[in-house]
Every structure is written in C-alpha cells, then in structure tokens.
Amino acid sequence: MSLWKKLLHRRIIKKNTTSNTPLPGSDAGAAHICKGCRQIDFQEVFDLSAAELRDAADAGILIARIPRRRLAAPKVERTDCAMCRTFHQSRRTWRDENNFFKAWRQGRFYELRVYSLLQVHTNLHDIIVPRMVIPRDCPVMAVRLPGDLPVSHFNAISYLFCQKGAQESGQMAIFQPLKCQADLSVIGEWLNYCASNHANICCSIERQVEGLKVIDCVSRTVVTAPAECHYAALSYVWGNVKMPVLLEGVGLPRELPRTIADAVAVCRFLGFYLWVDSLCIDQGNSTEVHDQVEKMGNIYQGASFTIISTAGKDADAGLPGVNNTERTAVPGAMVRDVHVFSTGHNQRHEIENSIWRQRGWTFQEEIFSRRRVIFTKEKIFFECHGMRSHECLRFGPDLIPTDSIGGRVLKDSRLDAPGIDCAWDSLQNYLKYVEDYSGRHLTFDADALRAFAGVMNHFAAARYPISQVWGMPFLKSCEAGDVLHAFLAGFAWYHPEPGFYNPYNDPTFRRADIPSWTWAGWKGGRQHWRSTSASKKDLEFATSKLWFEHEAHRLETHQSFFARASSTPADIQYPKAVVLECSVVYPESVVKSGEFEYNINDLYYASFYLSKRGILDQLPILFKRKQLYLLIICCEYEPDHMDGKAYGFVGSKLPKLNSHFYMWVLAYMMVVEKVGDSVSRVGLMVCSWYGARDFASFQKKIGAVREKVRLI
C-alpha cells in the first residue's frame, strides 16, 4: 500500500474513533465505539410495538444507514470499534460484492433494519400463529443492502439482538449472548421438552439393537448396553486420527481424540451413555464390524439423541465450547446501556459447507438421528421432528409452533415421506436418497454400499418395499412387467460435467470390483437422476428380457433372481454382469450442434452426460469406429395429452397422422464402450425428437436393431 493510502486510512480511523472519555449516561465500554455507531439510536428498537413490527413485514423498519466503506474488511481489521466489527460479521452480502459496478449500483450504504422475530423465523403462509403470541413478538435487527431480497428469502445471515436490562418474563423468546464455554444445560432443556411433547413424532424404535456396546461415561468403560439403554450416538469425521483399540470392560485411555473426549464430557454432564463407532465396535473383528455396520441405521435411530460435530476436519477437532476446545468468538458491543450481540453465522451455511456434510458415512447418521445436537464453530444447534432452536435464542415452546422455527437444516430422518401411495412413488423416493448420497466422499471404495446399508435396509422393510442389487433398486411386490421396468428405469442416471450443476466440482472415476452400470460403480461427481416419471404409464421400455450372469457364464432370469434376492437378501451374491435383449443404436452421423448438444442420425437435441472423462471431443470418431454405441433404456412421451403451446407451437395445431397426434419423444440411452465381447457403461445420452407416431416408429427412425448385449 502506498504512503498516501496509509495516511488516508489513519486519518479515517482517527476521525471515526472517539476518545477514551465516555459519554454521559454511557458505560466504560462506549470508549471502544466509534462516533458513527454512537449516533445510532438503539432506543428506537425498544419503542416499536409488536403491531408495528408485524405491519412492516419483510421490508422491516429502517433504523440507520451505515457507510459501506466503514464495514469494508481492510477498515474493520484496523478499527477498535466493537460495534463496527459486529456489523461487519453480521452484514448480508451478495456473492459478487467485489464486483465494482454491481457494488456501485447497490449504493454506498448498508441499512440497519428491524424485523419481527415471528416474521423472520416462521413461514406465516403455512402456519397459524396463536393470537396470544403476537403481543409478545420481539424485534431483531439485520444489516443488509438496499433493494436486497425480502428477509424471509435468505438464510445465510446473522441477526442482531438488543438487550437493555433484564428481559421481560412474558417475551416470546429469550436472548443469550454466546460465551466461550458452551451452555450444556440448554441441551437438557431441549431433550426434556421433546421427550414430553413429541412422543408421537420423535419416538424411539421399539427394540434395542442386539449386541450393542456403549461407553459408561462415569466409569469410562465400554460395557454391554443395559436394557432400555438411554444413550447418545456420536457423528463425526474420523480423518487420519489413529483410534485406540478397546475391549469390553476395559477403561478408556487417558488420551482420547478430542472430539470423543468432549462427547464423553457432554454425556457425563447430561447423564447418558455414549456410542462411538470406533470404540464400541471391535475393529479387529470382521464379523462384528459387518454385523454392526448393517445395523447402523437402527443404532442412530435408537439413540436418545445424536451429537454431531461439524467443526474441523478430523476426530481431533473437538466440540467447540466443551472442555478446552476453543470456540470462534461472536462479536458484540455495548452502546450506552444497550447490549447489541449477534447470533453468529447462520448454522445452515456452516453445516452445509462443513467436511462432515460431505462425507459418505455421515449421510445415514444424519437421516436416521431423531434428535440432533449440532456443535458448530460458534454455537450449539438443536433439531428434532418437532422443533429447532439454538443456544443464543430460546423460544418459549408453549408460545409458538416450533415446527416452523428457522426451517429444517438437516435431512428429515422420516424416510417414509408423505405422498407415497404406490410402489413407483417409493422407487422415486429411494432414487432421491441415492442422488443425495452418491456425491459424498469416501476414503475406501469398498464402503460405497456399506455406508448406504442403513437406507437400503429401511426401504427393504418399507410399506412398499424396495430391494436392490449393487444399489440398483427393484420392486418386491408389483406386476411382473413393472418389476423389470422399474429396475430398468434405475439405469437412467448420469454424471454432470465438472462445474455444470455439480456442487462438488469433482471428476468421476470408476470404482474397482463394482459394475459400471450401477451408480455405486463410480466415485466423485454428483449423480442426478433423469426423469423416470412418477408413474410407469408415461414410459416405454426397449428391453424385453434381462438375465443376471453368475460364475462360469451361468445365466439366471431376472424373475428368478429378484425372487431370491427379495426372500433371502443376506445370502445373495451380487452378479457383476447382466445380459440385455434390447434396442441398440450404432450412430452413423454424430454432428456437434452446440456446446452440449449433438445431432444423432439427423435427430436433434441429443445431449451427452459422460461419466468417463476425456472422450467428449472424440465422440464422432469413436461412434464411427463402433467403439461406442447406444442402448435405449426407455422413452417418455404423452401421446394423448399433447398441447401445442407446451412446445412452442403457439397459434397452430400439431399435425396429425392416421388420426393420432405426433409425439414429442424424450429418449434415455446408455452410452457403452466395447470391451472384448462385452460392453461397459461410460455415460448417458438424452435425445428429444418431435415427429413419432409411436415408440416403434421412433426406434425405426433412429436406426435401432435388436441384439443381446453383455453389460459389465
């Protein structure tokens, strides 16, 4: 930085900071508040009535304008003003705030606005707020840009609370500044309230897991879980930390990974046993490991609550605020006799960007936990099926429908979502969980299905049961044709290009020893399931027969295999190859027509989503050499409900042929690569075409032939 800029910064700081002499009526803390912040009249916040807050709705009530340059990072780093630091940490920013022109259009000031706590933390369109609550509404403040989205539309924001003297006992909520040490007593309050009021929606599983071992946090020993054991489960990231080897009845070593040691302290304070996978499962006993991994979903579902550590990258990160594990400080300031403090960073933002959220094993730990006590870098957050709350903001549970407070942060552990009215709905629900899980990271490829076992076991016992082979779902109870079609519909998955609808921005790689045709056979990237429609009636399938190939090329029909896999899934050895009698397309012309589009045999709008990287630019050559070709999975269309307006034919009717409308066909085709006498899947092609009378005419147009194909 040049000399004149340094002098300018010093002049600005000197101008905006006050002397050490407190103002009349203020306390000593005001000596660290700059002149601009001292001019803000926080008394206005307390003078606002509940009715005024409600009438302001999303717009809020303007209290003050704060120059943006005063809250810029270089300026805040050099200032002693505690209030400026609090505003800086809590401000709402745009993703492209560093863009000069957009920043110029947004103006030179931030706005400090006051909102209704009810408006901020509840979705008023979906719930009815009791009348007794409205007069007890509380004000909250937010620092935001002019013309920003309504406050109820964004989550990555910290709110500010004002406290003046003792809080009124009749308030809707109690505000508590975050301290260096976590307030563990609030966890007990949350658990007691949930146990007393949410018995129907947060109840435990009926039977305790057989062979369960837990840690007695008082004697610090691993013991067999007693009958009706009340225990907490720990969900954390192992990382590269070496875990101690423990035997049943042997005391815990003095030195434990910090996260585990802190979890023991939490459970000892609350009076619960603790379950930790690394200590309560004998890692040297392969039989015990396999048995307990299969029951992982039931272990987390049976826990009274789950302690989730989202801070740090391994088991030595600790639980912030417990024992000697440090917390990230949340700023606050005293202006005269008003204490202004922040809620800290939004917990949704912290959790979604944590390493814990990206790990594969934590997926089922998250969704099966009935009550979650989440330790972030700044605070403790609680979530169950009936309420959500955090350490610095405690709602009176009898005052507000707590089910809508703050919005759900973690995934709902009730896998049987409402609206599951048939087997195909259950199939769609399963695929959604596969999509969420498949983009997560695993250290070992062999864990691809083990870390998803709890979800698969749950769906196998659901109202409309779903079985699987290599993670690919099939229906247990359905018409014979639908069982095959549902299995084939599961083939319509793809990897997006890196950076294109891919939040992890990872390349994809094959997993050894898992077939290419299943999503589990690939790691990296995030799979998005293409539209296998909500009902089978909207789909046409090109495969009429399917066999599973066992050792020595022994073939078994899909009917026989599905029957065996449904009755005795534990005894089934997964076959690595399937043989399909299907429609095969050998494209004669592949012409690129756009960044992501090709023309295939004069059919337009063909998009390739390739799992194997590095072959996109070589597609025309590889297809010409017949090194690559296409297998038609299924086609989707609506022959009896076509509307010209839906596809841009405004003001004109669709042409007819033989008393039938032409159809707009959306075809899903597997891109396969020749490997000896077999083929391996390398991607998915989605092709749309208008002009077919039926499925047969579409296959004729694209040049499909019937063949048997061995897919590995």
Secondary structure, DSSP 8 states (H G I E B T S, - for coil): --HHHHHHHHHHHHHHS--SS--TT--GGGGGS-HHHHTS-THHHHH--HHHHHHHGGG-EEEEEEEGGGGSHHHHHH---HHHHHHHHHB---TTTT-HHHHHHT-SEEEEEEEEHHHHHS-TTT----TTTGGG--EEEEEE-TT---GGG--S---EEEE-SS--TT-SEEE----SS--THHHHHHHHHHHHH-TTTS---SS--TT-EEEETTTTEEEE--TT--EEEEE---TT-------TT-B--S---HHHHHHHHHHHHHT-EEE-HHHHS-TT-HHHHHHHHHTHHHHHHHSSEEEEE-SSSSTTS--TTSTT-------EEEETTEEEEE--S-HHHHHHTSHHHHBSHHHHHHHH-SSEEEE-SS-EEEE-SS-EEETTEEE-TTTS-GGGSS---S--S--S-TT--SHHHHHHHHHHHHHHHHTSB-SSTTHHHHTTHHHHHHHHTSSS-EEEETTEEEESSS-HHHHHHHHHHTT-EE---TTSS-TT----EE-TTS-TTSGGGEESS--EE----SSGGGEEES--EEEEE-GGG-EEEHHHHHHHHHH-GGG----SEEEEEEEEE--S-EEE-SSSEEEETTEEEEEEEESSTT-GGGHHHHHHTTSEEEEEEEEE--TTS--GGGGT-TTS---EETTEE-EEEEEEEEEEEEETTEEEEEEEEEEEEEEESSHHHHHHHHTEEEEEEEE-
